[in-house]
C-alpha cells in the first residue's frame, strides 16, 4: 500500500506542470493559434520566477514560503504572457507561419536564459534558490485514509493550484460566453466575425492565457525537483503538446492524459522501490524511456481520432472575409 501511495504522490509532481502547460496550449489552439512555443515560454517563466525567489531569499526578505511561491508564480505567469506576445503578434498581425514563430521563441528562451544567468552570476549558468515550499503535512486532512497521504502529505501548493486551474478552465471554456466565442474563433473565424466577434481580440486572449499558464508551468516544474535552474525544462513544453493532442483539446481528457504520463514518469524514476520492476533486471535507461515510448504509442493509436479546432494554425485575414 505504501508503494502505491508514494507512487501516486510522486505522480502529481510530474503531472501537475504538464497539465497546466497543456491547458495553456489548449486555449491558444482553441482560439486558432498553434503554440509550439510552450517550451520557450516555460523556460522564460521559470527563469524569472526562480530569479525572483533568489532575490527575495538573498536579500533576507521575511515572507511566508507559500506566499513567496504564489508571488513567484504570478510573476512567472505574467512574464510568460508578455513573452507570448511575440508569438501572438507574429501569428495574428503579421500572418506569419505559426510553427516558425514558435520555434524561434523556443530557440531564443534557453540562450537568453543562459546568457543572463552568466551575466548576473559571474559566469555561472545556474540560478540557485532555497526550496522551502514543500508542505510536510496538512493537519486533519492528512489523516484521511488513502487520499490523505497522497494529497495532503509532502505536497506543494501547486498541486491544489493545478486542480483549481483545471476546473476553472473547463467552466470558462464551456459555460461562459467568452469561452464560446474563443472556441468559435478556432473553429470558424469567418462566421464568428460575421456575428460581431473580434477574432483578433480572442486569439490574443487565447495566446496570452497560453503564455500565462506556460510561464507558471515552467516554475511549477522546477520547484519540486531542483534547487537550481539551468534554463532547461526537460522537454515538458513539447510533451504538453503531445498530451494536448492525446487529450483531444478537452480539459478533463487532458487531465487524464497528464496523469497517465505522470505515472509513467514516476515509474521511470522510482522503479528501484518497486520489487516487481527490480526483478526484471532491465537497465535504468529502459525505464527512463518508458514515458516517452508510451506517449508515442498512444499518439499513434489515438491521433487518427483527434479533432483539432478546424481553423487552428490558419491565419485569419479580416479583409478577405
C-alpha positions in Angstrom: 0.0 0.0 0.0 2.8 2.4 0.9 4.4 1.8 -2.6 1.1 2.7 -4.3 0.6 5.9 -2.1 4.1 7.1 -2.7 3.9 6.4 -6.4 0.6 8.4 -6.7 2.0 11.2 -4.6 5.1 11.5 -6.9 2.8 11.2 -9.9 1.3 14.6 -9.0 4.8 16.2 -9.1 5.2 15.3 -12.7 1.5 15.6 -13.8 0.6 19.0 -12.5 3.0 21.1 -14.5 2.2 19.1 -17.6 -1.5 19.6 -17.0 -1.2 23.4 -16.6 1.0 23.9 -19.7 -1.2 21.6 -21.8 -4.3 23.6 -20.7 -2.4 26.7 -21.8 -1.8 25.2 -25.2 -5.5 24.3 -25.4 -6.6 27.9 -25.0 -4.2 29.1 -27.8 -5.2 26.3 -30.2 -8.9 26.6 -29.4 -8.7 30.3 -30.4 -7.0 29.3 -33.7 -3.3 29.8 -33.0 -0.9 26.8 -32.7 1.6 27.5 -29.9 4.6 25.2 -30.1 6.5 27.9 -28.2 5.4 26.4 -24.9 8.9 25.1 -24.2 10.4 28.5 -24.6 7.7 30.2 -22.6 8.2 27.6 -19.7 11.9 28.4 -19.7 11.3 32.2 -19.6 8.7 31.9 -16.9 10.8 29.6 -14.8 13.9 31.8 -15.1 12.0 35.0 -14.0 10.2 33.1 -11.2 13.4 31.4 -9.8 15.3 34.7 -10.0 12.6 36.5 -8.1 12.8 33.8 -5.4 16.6 34.1 -5.3 16.3 37.9 -4.9 13.9 37.6 -2.0 15.9 34.9 -0.2 19.3 36.6 -0.7 18.0 40.0 0.5 16.6 38.5 3.7 13.0 39.4 2.9 10.9 37.8 5.7 8.0 36.2 3.9 5.9 33.1 4.3 7.3 30.5 1.9 3.8 29.8 0.4 3.2 33.5 -0.2 6.6 33.8 -1.8 5.8 30.9 -4.1 2.4 32.3 -5.1 4.0 35.7 -5.9 6.8 34.0 -7.9 4.1 32.0 -9.8 2.2 35.2 -10.6 5.4 36.9 -11.8 6.4 33.8 -13.9 2.9 33.8 -15.4 2.9 37.5 -16.2 6.3 37.1 -17.9 5.1 34.1 -19.8 2.1 36.2 -21.1 4.4 39.1 -22.1 6.8 36.7 -23.8 3.9 35.0 -25.7 3.0 38.4 -27.2 5.9 37.9 -29.6 4.2 34.8 -30.9 0.8 36.4 -30.9 1.9 39.5 -32.9 3.7 37.4 -35.5 0.9 34.9 -35.9 -2.1 37.2 -35.7 -1.0 40.6 -37.0 1.8 39.6 -39.4 0.1 36.3 -40.5 3.5 34.6 -40.0 3.9 30.8 -40.1 3.0 29.8 -36.6 5.4 26.9 -36.4 8.3 29.0 -37.4 7.3 31.7 -34.9 7.0 29.2 -32.1 10.3 27.6 -33.0 12.1 31.0 -32.9 10.9 31.5 -29.3 12.0 28.0 -28.3 15.4 28.8 -29.6 15.6 32.3 -28.1 14.5 31.4 -24.5 17.2 29.0 -23.4 20.0 31.0 -25.0 18.7 34.2 -23.4 18.4 32.5 -20.0 21.9 31.1 -20.1 23.3 34.5 -21.2 21.5 36.4 -18.4 22.5 33.9 -15.8 26.2 34.1 -16.7 26.0 37.8 -16.8 24.4 38.1 -13.4 26.2 35.3 -11.6 29.7 35.9 -12.9 29.9 33.1 -15.5 27.7 30.6 -13.6 24.9 29.4 -15.9 22.6 28.3 -13.0 20.2 30.4 -10.9 20.2 29.0 -7.3 17.3 29.1 -4.8 16.5 27.5 -1.5 13.5 25.2 -1.7 11.3 25.8 1.4 8.0 25.3 -0.3 7.2 21.6 0.4 4.2 21.2 2.8 5.1 18.4 5.1 1.6 17.7 6.3 -1.8 19.3 6.5 -3.4 18.6 9.9 -6.6 16.5 9.9 -6.8 16.2 6.1 -3.6 14.2 6.0 -5.3 11.5 8.2 -8.0 10.7 5.6 -7.4 7.0 4.6 -5.5 6.6 1.3 -6.4 10.0 0.0 -4.8 11.9 2.8 -1.2 10.7 2.3 -1.5 11.4 -1.5 -3.0 14.9 -1.4 -2.1 16.3 1.9 1.4 14.9 2.9 4.6 16.0 1.3 2.9 18.1 -1.3 3.2 21.6 -2.9 0.6 24.2 -3.1 0.9 24.0 -6.8 -1.0 20.7 -6.7 -4.1 22.4 -5.5 -3.5 25.3 -7.9 -3.4 22.8 -10.8 -6.7 21.3 -9.8 -8.3 24.7 -9.5 -7.0 25.8 -12.9 -8.4 22.6 -14.5 -11.9 23.3 -13.1 -11.8 27.0 -13.9 -10.6 26.2 -17.5 -13.5 23.8 -18.1 -16.0 26.2 -16.7 -14.6 29.1 -18.8 -14.4 27.1 -22.0 -17.9 25.5 -21.9 -20.0 27.6 -19.5 -19.2 31.3 -20.4 -19.9 33.5 -23.5 -16.2 34.3 -23.7 -15.3 30.7 -23.8 -17.9 30.1 -26.6 -16.5 33.0 -28.6 -12.9 31.8 -28.2 -13.9 28.3 -29.4 -15.8 29.9 -32.4 -12.6 31.8 -33.4 -10.8 28.5 -33.6 -13.5 26.6 -35.5 -14.9 29.2 -37.9 -13.4 32.6 -37.6 -15.4 33.9 -40.6 -18.7 33.0 -39.0 -17.5 34.4 -35.7 -16.5 37.7 -37.3 -19.9 37.9 -39.1 -21.6 37.5 -35.7 -19.7 40.5 -34.4 -16.9 38.7 -32.5 -13.5 40.3 -32.7 -11.4 37.4 -33.9 -8.1 39.1 -33.4 -9.0 40.0 -29.8 -10.0 36.5 -28.8 -6.9 35.0 -30.5 -4.8 37.3 -28.5 -6.7 36.3 -25.3 -6.0 32.6 -26.2 -2.3 33.1 -26.7 -2.0 35.3 -23.6 -3.7 32.7 -21.5 -1.4 30.1 -23.0 1.6 32.2 -22.1 0.4 32.9 -18.6 -0.1 29.2 -17.8 3.0 28.2 -19.7 5.1 30.6 -17.6 3.6 29.3 -14.4 4.0 25.7 -15.5 7.8 26.3 -16.0 8.2 27.3 -12.4 5.9 24.6 -11.1 8.0 22.1 -13.0 11.3 23.3 -11.4 10.3 23.8 -7.8 9.8 20.2 -6.6 12.7 18.7 -8.5 15.7 21.0 -8.1 17.3 23.9 -6.2 18.9 25.4 -9.3 17.7 26.4 -12.7 19.8 25.8 -15.8 17.3 27.2 -18.5 16.0 23.7 -19.2 12.6 22.2 -18.5 13.3 18.7 -19.8 11.2 19.0 -23.0 8.0 19.4 -21.0 6.7 22.0 -23.4 6.8 19.6 -26.2 5.3 16.8 -24.1 2.5 19.2 -23.2 1.7 19.5 -26.9 1.6 15.7 -27.2 -0.7 15.5 -24.2 -2.9 18.2 -25.7 -3.4 16.1 -28.8 -3.9 12.9 -26.8 -6.4 14.8 -24.7 -8.3 15.9 -27.8 -8.2 19.6 -26.8 -10.6 18.9 -23.9 -9.7 19.9 -20.3 -10.7 16.7 -18.5 -9.2 14.4 -21.1 -6.0 16.4 -20.9 -6.0 15.9 -17.2 -6.3 12.1 -17.7 -3.5 12.1 -20.2 -1.3 14.2 -17.8 -1.9 11.6 -15.0 -1.0 8.8 -17.3 2.2 10.4 -18.3 2.9 11.3 -14.7 2.5 7.7 -13.6 4.9 6.6 -16.4 7.4 9.2 -15.4 7.2 8.2 -11.7 7.8 4.6 -12.6 10.8 5.6 -14.6 12.4 7.4 -11.6 11.2 5.3 -8.7 11.5 1.8 -10.2 14.2 0.9 -7.6 11.5 1.0 -4.9 9.1 -1.4 -6.7 10.1 -5.1 -6.3 8.4 -6.2 -9.5 10.3 -3.8 -11.7 13.6 -4.5 -9.9 13.2 -8.2 -10.6 13.1 -7.6 -14.3 16.7 -6.6 -14.2 16.4 -4.1 -17.1 18.9 -1.2 -17.5 17.9 2.1 -15.9 17.8 3.8 -19.4 14.9 1.5 -20.4 12.8 2.8 -17.5 13.6 6.4 -18.4 12.5 5.8 -21.9 9.1 4.3 -20.9 7.2 7.6 -20.5 8.2 8.8 -24.0 7.7 5.5 -25.7 4.3 5.1 -24.0 3.3 8.6 -25.2 4.4 7.9 -28.8 2.4 4.6 -28.9 -0.7 6.2 -27.5 -0.5 9.1 -30.0 0.0 6.6 -32.9 -3.3 4.9 -31.9 -5.3 7.9 -30.9 -4.2 10.7 -33.2 -6.5 9.5 -36.0 -9.5 10.2 -33.8 -8.2 13.6 -32.7 -10.4 16.5 -33.6 -8.3 19.6 -33.6 -10.0 23.0 -34.0 -10.7 23.4 -37.7 -9.1 26.8 -38.1 -6.1 26.2 -35.8 -2.9 27.3 -37.4 -4.7 29.2 -40.2 -4.1 33.0 -40.1 -7.3 35.0 -40.3 -7.4 38.0 -42.6 -10.4 40.1 -41.9 -10.1 42.0 -45.2 -10.8 38.8 -47.1 -13.9 37.9 -45.2 
